[in-house]
Amino acid sequence: GVMTPERVYRSVDYDTLVLLLGMMLISAYLFLAGFFDWAADWILRVAKTPQSLLFYLIGTSGVLSALLVNDTVCLMLTPLVVAVMVRGKLPLAPYLLALAMSANIGSVATLVGNPQNMIIGHLSGIPFLRFSFSLLPVAVVGLVIQYAVLSFGFRKVLRNAVIHRPEVQPRPLDRRLLIMTMAVLALVFVGFMAGLNLPWTALAGGALLMVLARRDTHEVLKLVDWHLLVFFAALFIVVEGLNGTGLPDQIYGKVRGVFGTSAGSQAWNFTWFSALGSNVFSNVPFVLVAGKWIGNFAQPELMWKVMALATTLAGNLTILGSVANIIVVESARGHAEVGFWDYARFGIPVTILTTIAGMVILLLLN
C-alpha cells in the first residue's frame, strides 16, 4: 500500500536500464569474439615477472571498466584471470584484489563506467567529455596508488612466485566479429562525445551488432545480466517509496549544516559523507537519495563529480562495498577464499589514499 502500480512504473529510471543493457550487449559480442580470453592470455604472455603481471592486470581491468560497465568486465574477466593464474601456478589473492579494485577505480573515469555514474549522468546532465576531463586523471592516479599498495603488501608473495607458461592456446579469436564490435564501440563513444543521448546511443550500438554480426541472438541475450537489471529496477522503486516518506529530506535538514558554506568545505565534507553512505546503504541507493540534495550546494556540478568519485572509490573499502567485488570473490570461490579482513586490510588504505588524491586533483581541475 505504499505505492500504486502507476507510481512504481514511473519511479524506474529506464534511461539507466537502457544504458546498462546497451553496454552489456556490446560486452557480450566482445566475449563471443574471444576478446576477453585473448586479453587474459596476452597479459600472461607479455608479463615478465609476477609484479609486472599485477601491473598489466590492473591497467587492463581499469581501461576496460572505463569503456564498459565494471560489473560486466568483472563477470567476463574473473573466470579467465583465475584460469590464467592457475595455469601459471601463481597466487590468486593479489590478482583477484587487483581485478576487483581496478575495475572500481577505472570505472570512475566515464559516465558509462558503472551504474551510479550512469545515474549521475542522467540526473546532472553533465556532458560526457566534461565529466571525463575531471575524473579520468583521478582514475589514472588511483590505479597507480592501487598498484603501489598491492605490490608493497604482497611483496613477499610476489617475490617468491614464478610464472609458468604452459603452451595452452586460448579460444581462437573471431576476427571479423571483433573488428565489427570494436568499430561499433568506437562509434558509440563518438556519439557519447558528440553529446548524443547516452542510453539510446548505447542501445543503438547493441542493436546494430545484433543485425550485422549474424550470431544467434539467444546466445547473446544469455550473456546479458538480467538479474542486475531487475535488481536496479527494484532499487529505483524502493528508493522512491523511501523518498515518499519524507525521511531523506529530514536527514538532509539535520546534516546540511555539517557540510559548510564554501565550495571547498562542502566538497570535502560531502566526500566522506558519500563514502560512508554508499557503504552503509550501497552506492546506487545512496546516489538516488542524495541526488535530490545537490541543487542546494554552492557548486552543483562539482558536487555531482564529488559524489561520483566518492561513491565509486568507496566501493573498495570492503568486500561488500561494490557488486564488482562480490562478483570477483564469488566467481573465484572454487579456487581461492578471500575473507572480509583479507580484503579490508588492502581495501581500506587503497580507498583512503585514492579518495584524498582524487579530491585534490578534482578540486585543482575545477
C-alpha positions as CSV (number, residue, x, y, z in Angstrom):
1,G,0.0,0.0,0.0
2,V,3.0,2.4,0.0
3,M,2.9,2.9,-3.8
4,T,0.4,2.5,-6.6
5,P,1.4,0.4,-9.7
6,E,1.4,3.6,-11.8
7,R,3.8,5.3,-9.4
8,V,6.0,2.1,-9.4
9,Y,6.3,2.2,-13.2
10,R,7.1,6.0,-13.1
11,S,9.8,5.5,-10.4
12,V,12.0,3.3,-12.6
13,D,14.8,5.2,-14.3
14,Y,14.5,3.4,-17.7
15,D,17.4,5.5,-19.2
16,T,19.8,3.9,-16.8
17,L,18.5,0.4,-17.5
18,V,18.7,1.0,-21.3
19,L,22.3,2.3,-21.0
20,L,23.2,-0.8,-18.9
21,L,21.6,-3.1,-21.5
22,G,23.3,-1.5,-24.4
23,M,26.8,-1.7,-22.9
24,M,26.1,-5.3,-21.8
25,L,25.1,-6.3,-25.4
26,I,28.4,-4.8,-26.7
27,S,30.3,-6.6,-24.0
28,A,28.6,-9.9,-24.9
29,Y,29.8,-9.6,-28.5
30,L,33.3,-8.9,-27.3
31,F,33.1,-12.1,-25.2
32,L,31.8,-14.1,-28.2
33,A,34.6,-12.8,-30.4
34,G,37.1,-14.2,-27.8
35,F,38.4,-10.8,-26.8
36,F,38.4,-11.4,-23.0
37,D,40.2,-14.8,-23.5
38,W,42.8,-13.1,-25.7
39,A,43.3,-10.2,-23.3
40,A,43.8,-12.6,-20.3
41,D,46.3,-14.7,-22.3
42,W,48.1,-11.6,-23.6
43,I,48.6,-10.4,-20.1
44,L,50.3,-13.7,-19.1
45,R,52.5,-13.7,-22.2
46,V,53.6,-10.1,-22.1
47,A,54.4,-10.0,-18.3
48,K,58.0,-11.0,-17.5
49,T,57.6,-11.1,-13.7
50,P,54.7,-11.6,-11.2
51,Q,54.9,-7.8,-10.3
52,S,54.6,-6.8,-14.0
53,L,51.7,-9.2,-14.4
54,L,50.0,-7.4,-11.5
55,F,50.6,-4.1,-13.2
56,Y,49.2,-5.2,-16.6
57,L,46.2,-6.7,-15.0
58,I,45.4,-3.5,-13.1
59,G,45.8,-1.5,-16.3
60,T,43.7,-3.8,-18.5
61,S,40.9,-4.0,-15.9
62,G,40.9,-0.3,-15.3
63,V,40.8,0.6,-19.0
64,L,38.1,-1.9,-19.8
65,S,36.0,-0.8,-16.9
66,A,36.1,2.8,-18.1
67,L,34.9,1.8,-21.5
68,L,32.4,-0.9,-20.5
69,V,30.4,-1.4,-17.2
70,N,32.7,-2.5,-14.4
71,D,30.4,-5.3,-13.2
72,T,30.2,-6.8,-16.7
73,V,34.0,-6.6,-17.0
74,C,34.4,-8.5,-13.7
75,L,31.8,-11.0,-14.8
76,M,33.7,-11.7,-18.1
77,L,37.3,-11.5,-16.8
78,T,37.3,-13.3,-13.4
79,P,37.0,-16.9,-14.8
80,L,39.7,-16.1,-17.3
81,V,42.0,-14.5,-14.8
82,V,41.5,-17.5,-12.4
83,A,42.3,-19.9,-15.3
84,V,45.4,-17.9,-16.3
85,M,46.7,-17.8,-12.7
86,V,46.0,-21.5,-12.1
87,R,47.8,-22.3,-15.4
88,G,50.7,-20.0,-14.5
89,K,50.8,-21.5,-10.9
90,L,50.5,-18.1,-9.3
91,P,49.0,-17.0,-6.0
92,L,45.4,-15.9,-6.7
93,A,44.7,-13.4,-3.8
94,P,46.8,-10.4,-5.1
95,Y,45.4,-10.7,-8.6
96,L,41.8,-11.1,-7.6
97,L,42.1,-8.0,-5.4
98,A,43.8,-6.2,-8.3
99,L,41.0,-7.1,-10.7
100,A,38.2,-6.0,-8.3
101,M,39.8,-2.8,-7.1
102,S,41.0,-1.6,-10.5
103,A,37.5,-2.3,-12.0
104,N,36.1,0.1,-9.4
105,I,38.8,2.7,-9.8
106,G,38.9,2.7,-13.6
107,S,35.1,3.0,-13.8
108,V,35.1,6.4,-12.2
109,A,36.6,7.9,-15.4
110,T,33.5,7.9,-17.6
111,L,29.7,8.2,-17.3
112,V,29.3,4.6,-18.6
113,G,31.9,3.0,-16.2
114,N,29.4,2.0,-13.5
115,P,25.7,2.2,-12.7
116,Q,26.0,5.1,-10.2
117,N,27.9,7.2,-12.8
118,M,25.1,6.4,-15.3
119,I,22.5,7.7,-12.9
120,I,24.6,10.8,-12.1
121,G,25.0,11.5,-15.8
122,H,21.2,11.2,-16.3
123,L,20.3,13.4,-13.3
124,S,23.0,16.0,-13.7
125,G,23.1,16.4,-17.5
126,I,26.9,16.9,-17.4
127,P,28.4,16.3,-20.9
128,F,30.4,13.1,-21.3
129,L,33.7,14.8,-22.2
130,R,33.4,17.4,-19.4
131,F,32.9,14.6,-16.8
132,S,35.8,12.6,-18.1
133,F,38.1,15.6,-18.2
134,S,37.7,16.0,-14.5
135,L,37.7,12.3,-13.5
136,L,40.0,10.5,-16.0
137,P,43.1,11.9,-14.2
138,V,41.6,10.7,-10.9
139,A,41.3,7.2,-12.3
140,V,44.9,7.1,-13.6
141,V,46.4,8.3,-10.3
142,G,44.1,5.9,-8.4
143,L,45.3,2.9,-10.4
144,V,48.9,3.9,-9.7
145,I,48.2,4.1,-6.0
146,Q,46.4,0.8,-6.0
147,Y,49.4,-0.9,-7.7
148,A,51.8,0.6,-5.2
149,V,49.7,-0.6,-2.2
150,L,49.2,-4.2,-3.5
151,S,52.7,-4.6,-4.8
152,F,54.1,-3.5,-1.4
153,G,51.5,-5.5,0.6
154,F,52.1,-8.7,-1.4
155,R,55.9,-8.1,-2.0
156,K,57.0,-11.4,-0.3
157,V,54.3,-13.5,-2.1
158,L,55.2,-11.9,-5.5
159,R,58.9,-12.1,-4.9
160,N,58.7,-15.9,-4.3
161,A,56.3,-16.6,-7.2
162,V,57.4,-17.8,-10.6
163,I,55.3,-17.6,-13.8
164,H,54.9,-20.9,-15.5
165,R,53.8,-20.6,-19.1
166,P,52.1,-23.8,-20.3
167,E,51.5,-24.0,-24.0
168,V,47.8,-23.8,-23.8
169,Q,46.2,-21.8,-26.6
170,P,43.3,-19.5,-25.8
171,R,40.0,-19.7,-27.6
172,P,40.6,-18.6,-31.2
173,L,39.6,-15.0,-32.0
174,D,36.7,-14.4,-34.3
175,R,38.5,-11.5,-36.1
176,R,35.5,-10.5,-38.2
177,L,33.2,-10.2,-35.1
178,L,36.0,-8.5,-33.1
179,I,36.7,-5.8,-35.7
180,M,32.9,-5.2,-36.1
181,T,32.3,-4.9,-32.4
182,M,35.3,-2.6,-31.9
183,A,34.1,-0.4,-34.8
184,V,30.6,-0.2,-33.2
185,L,32.1,0.6,-29.8
186,A,34.2,3.4,-31.3
187,L,31.0,4.8,-33.0
188,V,29.1,4.6,-29.7
189,F,31.9,6.6,-27.9
190,V,31.9,9.1,-30.8
191,G,28.2,9.5,-30.1
192,F,28.8,10.0,-26.4
193,M,31.4,12.7,-27.0
194,A,29.2,14.4,-29.6
195,G,26.6,14.8,-26.8
196,L,24.0,12.3,-28.2
197,N,21.6,10.6,-25.7
198,L,23.8,8.1,-23.8
199,P,21.2,5.3,-23.3
200,W,19.9,5.3,-26.9
201,T,23.3,5.6,-28.4
202,A,24.5,2.5,-26.4
203,L,21.4,0.6,-27.3
204,A,21.7,1.6,-31.0
205,G,25.2,0.1,-30.9
206,G,24.0,-3.1,-29.4
207,A,21.1,-3.4,-31.9
208,L,23.4,-2.7,-34.8
209,L,25.7,-5.5,-33.7
210,M,22.6,-7.9,-33.4
211,V,21.7,-7.0,-37.0
212,L,25.3,-7.2,-38.5
213,A,27.0,-10.0,-36.5
214,R,24.9,-12.9,-37.8
215,R,25.1,-14.7,-34.5
216,D,22.3,-16.5,-32.7
217,T,20.7,-13.7,-30.6
218,H,19.6,-16.2,-28.0
219,E,23.4,-16.9,-27.4
220,V,23.9,-13.1,-27.0
221,L,21.0,-12.4,-24.7
222,K,22.0,-15.3,-22.4
223,L,25.2,-13.2,-21.6
224,V,23.2,-10.2,-20.5
225,D,23.0,-9.9,-16.7
226,W,19.2,-9.7,-16.5
227,H,19.3,-10.2,-12.7
228,L,21.3,-7.0,-12.4
229,L,18.8,-5.0,-14.5
230,V,15.9,-6.3,-12.4
231,F,17.9,-5.5,-9.2
232,F,18.4,-1.9,-10.2
233,A,14.8,-1.5,-11.3
234,A,13.7,-2.8,-7.8
235,L,16.2,-0.3,-6.2
236,F,14.6,2.6,-8.0
237,I,11.2,1.5,-6.7
238,V,12.3,1.0,-3.1
239,V,14.1,4.4,-3.0
240,E,11.1,6.2,-4.5
241,G,9.0,4.6,-1.7
242,L,11.5,5.8,0.8
243,N,11.5,9.4,-0.7
244,G,7.7,9.4,-0.3
245,T,8.1,9.1,3.5
246,G,10.0,12.4,3.7
247,L,12.8,10.7,5.7
248,P,15.6,11.6,3.3
249,D,14.6,15.3,3.4
250,Q,14.5,15.2,7.2
251,I,18.0,13.6,7.2
252,Y,19.3,16.4,4.9
253,G,17.7,19.0,7.1
254,K,19.6,17.6,10.1
255,V,23.1,17.3,8.4
256,R,23.2,20.2,5.9
257,G,25.0,22.4,8.5
258,V,27.8,19.9,8.7
259,F,28.7,20.4,5.0
260,G,29.7,24.0,5.5
261,T,29.1,27.0,3.2
262,S,32.1,27.3,0.9
263,A,32.5,25.1,-2.1
264,G,35.8,23.6,-0.8
265,S,34.4,22.6,2.6
266,Q,31.2,21.3,1.1
267,A,33.2,19.1,-1.4
268,W,35.5,17.6,1.3
269,N,32.7,17.0,3.8
270,F,30.3,15.6,1.2
271,T,33.1,13.3,0.1
272,W,33.4,11.5,3.4
273,F,29.6,11.6,3.9
274,S,29.1,9.9,0.5
275,A,31.8,7.4,1.1
276,L,30.2,6.4,4.4
277,G,26.7,6.5,3.0
278,S,27.5,4.4,0.0
279,N,29.0,1.7,2.2
280,V,26.1,1.7,4.6
281,F,23.2,1.9,2.1
282,S,25.1,0.8,-1.1
283,N,26.2,3.3,-3.7
284,V,23.2,3.2,-6.2
285,P,20.5,3.8,-3.5
286,F,22.7,6.5,-1.9
287,V,23.1,8.3,-5.2
288,L,19.3,8.1,-5.8
289,V,18.6,9.6,-2.4
290,A,21.4,12.2,-2.1
291,G,21.0,13.3,-5.8
292,K,18.0,15.4,-4.6
293,W,20.2,17.5,-2.4
294,I,22.8,18.5,-4.9
295,G,20.9,21.6,-6.1
296,N,21.3,23.1,-2.7
297,F,25.1,23.2,-2.8
298,A,27.3,26.2,-3.8
299,Q,28.6,24.4,-7.0
300,P,26.2,21.7,-8.0
301,E,28.2,20.3,-10.9
302,L,31.3,19.9,-8.7
303,M,29.2,18.1,-6.1
304,W,27.9,15.7,-8.8
305,K,31.5,14.8,-9.6
306,V,32.4,14.6,-5.9
307,M,29.6,12.1,-5.4
308,A,30.7,10.0,-8.5
309,L,34.3,10.0,-7.1
310,A,33.4,9.2,-3.5
311,T,30.7,6.5,-4.1
312,T,32.9,4.7,-6.7
313,L,36.2,4.7,-4.9
314,A,34.5,3.9,-1.6
315,G,33.5,0.6,-3.2
316,N,37.0,-0.6,-2.5
317,L,36.6,-0.1,1.3
318,T,35.3,-3.6,2.0
319,I,34.4,-6.8,0.1
320,L,30.7,-5.7,0.3
321,G,31.4,-2.2,-1.0
322,S,30.5,-2.9,-4.6
323,V,28.8,-5.5,-6.8
324,A,32.1,-5.9,-8.7
325,N,34.0,-7.1,-5.6
326,I,31.3,-9.7,-4.9
327,I,31.3,-10.9,-8.5
328,V,35.1,-11.5,-8.4
329,V,35.2,-13.2,-5.0
330,E,32.1,-15.4,-5.7
331,S,33.4,-16.4,-9.2
332,A,36.7,-17.5,-7.8
333,R,35.3,-19.3,-4.7
334,G,36.2,-22.8,-6.0
335,H,39.9,-21.8,-6.3
336,A,40.5,-19.2,-3.6
337,E,38.9,-17.9,-0.5
338,V,39.1,-14.2,0.1
339,G,37.8,-13.3,3.5
340,F,36.4,-10.0,4.7
341,W,39.6,-8.9,6.5
342,D,41.8,-10.3,3.8
343,Y,40.2,-7.8,1.5
344,A,39.8,-4.9,4.0
345,R,43.4,-4.7,5.0
346,F,44.2,-3.6,1.5
347,G,40.8,-2.0,0.6
348,I,40.9,0.5,3.5
349,P,44.3,2.1,2.6
350,V,43.5,2.0,-1.1
351,T,40.2,3.8,-0.5
352,I,41.6,6.5,1.8
353,L,44.6,7.2,-0.4
354,T,42.8,7.2,-3.7
355,T,40.0,9.4,-2.3
356,I,42.3,12.0,-0.9
357,A,44.4,12.1,-4.1
358,G,41.4,12.1,-6.3
359,M,39.7,15.0,-4.4
360,V,42.9,17.1,-4.7
361,I,43.0,16.5,-8.4
362,L,39.3,17.2,-8.9
363,L,39.4,20.5,-7.0
364,L,42.5,21.6,-9.0
365,L,40.8,20.8,-12.3
366,N,37.6,22.7,-11.2
